[in-house]
């Protein structure tokens, strides 16, 4: 032995292996463990799926009761045929895990406030937020409700077993790509994780409630009287889900406005809040749905359409599939992470959802005796605080314990120990319906098997959070819509601002019975629709929440178009769902042109104005007018309100777009005046001219960069959940916009488009911006994106088992048998 | 002859131990070290034999996967790492890293023997 060279060589070899076996810091991020990651037999190469892969498999497995078969069509959509519901959900869990395991787990880690376990210290802020919001607390409550019901219990148990059967069958080399990249391993699934995933959807779809803090600051800045002018209860433009003039029954709950509401709430300017939530759900989270009756269709049968607008991510939130058992034959979009079909149809009915947007999250100002938070002042006495401890594990760091004070309202979201830009030392508790035990899964379980309108009503009645507009159509010819959720019976403007937390009179007084929720069946006009607008006019006896929660424009154009359409085919519906028309621009442009003094414009500005004038209000990719309108409109908005709202450094809510549209009709609008100029009282003419000149400078720059065409300017992309560009799809040439039916903005839009014609043999079309495989190394990772971009749909295969066996679009086959 | 034998054996054992995916990715360093200790060569030759063996093995394995995958994933990874999206460079680096570990292991193995 040559000792010295041996020691040197041994040391160098060991050091190299150690270095290649750890995550090395590069800038703000870390590399994967390079040796492992690059190893062709273990690392990422193993995730590179052959382009001609054959998915066929005979799976002999523990946990299945009898047997099941799965036929995959050419788009890798599975059609499950099982002899029992339990086996079907077992297989659904197995397939979700096989194709989407990483996203399922990642999303539930976020929901559970466990991101730090994966990414280390950078995740702590997000984790604390979700813990303090009471996500885990709420999930624990709902888990009980879900497990108390024998049907949802059985479905979820089987689903969890299926996911875990797949995880157990995974070879080290087969774990999904992202685990290898971030260097962690899948853990076992549980029913709690399914509930956490659903809670995350509740979070994402009730985000409107978070505006309470900013609204409070805005009210403090303006004073309540001025505030009311800028934030009307209802937009004048509103075309509600239930047509204006509909009569409503008297309310069964008489809501009592607290006697001291003016002094203690509306005019109390003592809650300047610096706190803001670190994660705020996208304001555009919403959707379109509608159903037309047979009187308006070519086939004489109803057609139902739905497109939920959510963040555009890869892997997609949705996984398309068919589930057939002796109790159901259901097709549609499922959530990887939960059993059943969420949006879809069966042999007899179809259903879809849009977000109700009702305010079910309120904030309360808590007065603690001292900074230990042991006691708080409530109904003229010191009440003892309970504490909830939540352990946050941090990768490569010691654990952190978050102590959350629990009040009669709910968890204290903001306090001195939690610094989310919160420097004012206030204590703010949150009350949210998602804290309560509820069993949303039961609704989908029942809808999957519903045969009639009665079944549909029975299915949705138990649905609590997030409130949805459930649209319905049946082969037997009924169409219906109902806004369903656990909605708080509120006095007018309750919960628009932070409420006093010292007085039980400000607590929620009850929930509106489901029978009193806005609803409609087989209206004479021949259609029902919703697009997140306020559901009812002022005749409805309950308060729905601030108008800002309810966009108006998509609802207007949908109803206008549906009224005009007759003899409708599914192809007409495809055109309608992908319609790019901007009703906002239609309303606003005439006023902007009226007020704009063209003689004061230079040649470049005139040129831009000419394009705007010639524009057809279509947000199509090649339209420069759409970009000019957008920049001009934003500029007018800023020019109108920035003087008032610039006076405060606190986070503020600004007026809604419809408020400005409405204001343009008022030639003597008070807020047109620039309060910073004392010598002059500006009018719309001044505002519009300055706004246009400012916009013109931006437009000139945009034009120089060749970004004036709407598609290029908007620059839509579908982002990987880790926001890694190489795994995302960028620069997609798709039209639309927040106010168009095709509500596609930069990273947000129709996440699933579905059209179902309820003929005896159901005909359905669908597409979503993703692919069936969550593996970036699979050619099925982003298969549908190009079709989605160009407004194309896939004709859906809805087959019975016999047909599936012989259909020429069926490509692969799984058999599940008992081990 | 020893040189060729060492190359073939190193590659063969590396591949075989790599099939046991529950073992750490660097298990081939052990098999390579044992071969280098067993087949006595000059240190530089032992290094070179293992280097070549592992380089060829990993390059071929990655290459076969990459062709079947039509470069779908390699281009993405080569963008993340960042290698300007070059799958050829990614295959080269993959092979080089494996080769370096193998070469150094073999060198260590060769020093285990008396001169």
Interface residues (C-beta under 8 A of the other chain):
Chain A: X1 X2 X5 X6 X9 X10 X12 X13 X16 X17 X20 X21 X34 X35 X36 X38 X39 X40 X41 X42 X43 X44 X45 X46 X47 X48 X49 X50 X51 X52 X171 X172 X173 X177 X181 X724 X725 X726 X727 X776 X777 X778 X779 X781
Chain B: X15 X18 X19 X21 X22 X24 X25 X26 X29 X43 X58 X61 X62 X65 X66 X68 X69 X70 X72 X73 X74 X76 X77 X79 X80 X93 X94 X97 X98 X100 X101 X104 X105 X107 X108 X111 X112 X113 X114 X115
